[in-house]
C-alpha cells in the first residue's frame, strides 16, 4: 500500500468515525442511534486494521477483527435486545413510543451539534503537544479520538434515557480505543483484553440495571431518579 | 526467599478470594437449578440448607428453618480469604529484605513495602466486614429479604471484590491496575443494588455510570503515559511497567505527561471520592449493605488512591513536584469544603458516614500533595486508621438499621440506653473518626498538618484545619443526638453481643496503631519511601 493511499484511507476512516459520533447527537430514535453506533464500530476496526497493514503487524489485524466483532456486533446486539424488551413491555394503549425515543434531551439538537463543533476544536487544541511529539499521519488524526471522547461525555450528561446514556459511555470508550491505536498502535494485548472484558461487563450490568429500573420506576427516564439527594 | 514461595505469596491474595467466589457462585447456581426443578414445591424461593463446601442442597429435610447450620457455616466460610490475605501480608512483611521489591509472574505481580502495607489494611478491613456479614445476613433472612441463593450471590460478589482489590494492589503493570480497579466497579454495582429497591437501583445506576466514565478518563491518561513512554524509547512490553517508568521518568515528554497525569488524577480521583466526580459516593455508600459499605469506604477508596500515589512518583520525576502538588491541593481542599458543608446539613446517618469518608480522603490527598517523608508516612497511617474506624462505623450502622428500621438521624434516640453494645461501638468509632487520641487518626492528622506547616504549605493546612473543625462539630452533634437521651419506653432490644467482637477488635487495632506502630514501623517508613518521600 503506498504512503499516500494509506494516509487517505486512514483519514477517511477517522472522518467516518467522527461523523458517526455527530450523527448520534443528531438522531433521537434510540434504534437509529444503536445502528449508527455499530457503524462507528466498523470505522474503528478499519482504523486498527489499516494501522496493522501499514506496519505489517498481523497481530494488530487480528485485534482489529476482535474489535469489529465486539463494537459492531456484540454491543449493538445487546443494546438492541434491551430496546426490544422495552418495546415488548410497553403498554399497548399508551400513545407515542416514549420509551424508545429521546423525547427531551437537556440540550436541543441544534445546540448539541454546535457544541460538538466546539468540542472538536477543543480536542484539536488540546492534542497539539501530542501531535508535535511524533508527527505521523496516525498521530495527526489523533484529535479525532479525543473529540469523540468529549462528544461521548456530552451525550452522557445531556441525554435522559438510560440507553442513550449507555451509548454515551460507549462513545467515550470508542474514542479512547481510537486514541490508543492512533497514538501507539494499541496498548499491550493483555490490557486490551482486560479493557474489552470490562466494557462488555459494564454494558451487561447497565442493561440489567435498566431492566430493574423499569421494574421499579416503570420508565427508564433518568429524571425519575431523584429520590437520593441532599 | 525462593522463587516458588514468592509466586505462592503473591498469587494467594488474588487466588483464594477468586476460588471462594467461584465456590459461592456454584452454590448459587445449584440453588437456582433446584428452584427450577421444583417450582411447585417452592414457588417463592425458599431458604434451604446449603453445604459450605460443595453446595449440596438438602431438600430431603422438609421445610428447613431459615438460616440453618449449613447456611451459617457458609457465611463464616467467607472469613478464609481475608485471613489468607493478612497471612500473606504478614509473611511478606517478615521476610522482606532490606532491598527492593519481590516480583513474580514475569514482573506482572510485584510486592514492595507499599503493597505489603495495603495488603495488611485490605485484609484487616475485609476481616471486620466478613465477620459482620453473618449477623447482617441472619437479619436479612429473618426479615425474609434474602434467601439461600441471594446470600450465596452476595458472598460470591464480596469475594470477587476482594480479589480485584488485591490484584490492584499487587500488580506492577499500570494497565492491569486500571483493569482491576474498573473490575471493582462492575462487581460492586450488584452489591450496591442488592436490595433491589427504587433507591438502591438509582444508586447503582449512578455508581456505574459516574465511576465507569470517570475511570475511562484514567484509562485515557494511562494511554497517554504509554504513548510518552514509547516515544522515550521504552519497549512495548515494559512501557506500562511501573518500576521501568519510575526509572526512566526523566525521559518522558513533559507536555504529554502533564495531560496524562491530569486525566489519571481526575479518573482515579472519581473512584477515590474526590471532586469533581464524587456524586456517586454518598448514594452508593448509603444504599449498599452494611458490610459492603464498610469495604467500599474502608479500603476501595484508598486502593484507588494508591493508584494516584503510584502515578505521582512518575509525574514528580518527569515534571517536578509543583504540578501534581497544585492539582492535588486544589482537589483536596474543594472536596474537604464540600464534605464539611454537606455534613452540616445531613439527616441520614449512613450518608453522614459517607461524607466523613470524603473528608478523610481529602486529608489523604492533602498529605500526598505535601509529599514530605512525614506527610507520606502520616497519610499511609491515615489510610489504615480510617479503614479500620470507618469499617467499624459502617458495620455498627448496619446493626442500628436492623434495630431502628430507619436511617434518619432524627428518628434514632437514646441508642446507648436502648442497646449499649451497638451504641457504644458506634460512638467509639465516630470518636475515632473525629481523630481523638488514642486512635491512630489523631497521630496521622497531626502528622499531615505538621508536615504542611514544615513544607511551607501552612495556608493549605490552616484552611484544612478550619474545615475539619466544621466537619467535627457537625459529626459530633449528630452522633450525640443519636446516642444520648432516654431510650424508648419498651426497651426489648437485645444487643447482639456475639456479633460485636469483630467491631471491638477493629477499634482495639485502631487504638493500638495510634499508640505505637510497633513491628510495623519499618514497613510504614519503607512504604513511604517506595512512593518517593522526598
Interface residues (C-beta under 8 A of the other chain):
Chain A: X126 X129 X130 X132 X133 X134 X149 X153 X156 X162 X165 X169 X172 X173 X176 X179 X180 X183 X184 X187 X188 X190 X191 X194 X195 X197 X198 X201 X202 X205 X206 X209 X212 X213 X216 X217 X222 X225 X227 X228 X230
Chain B: X173 X175 X176 X178 X179 X182 X183 X185 X186 X189 X190 X193 X196 X197 X198 X199 X201 X202 X203 X204 X205 X206 X208 X209 X212 X213 X216 X219 X220 X222 X223 X224 X226 X227 X228 X230 X231 X236 X237 X239 X240 X253 X255 X256 X259 X282 X283 X286 X287 X342 X345 X346 X351
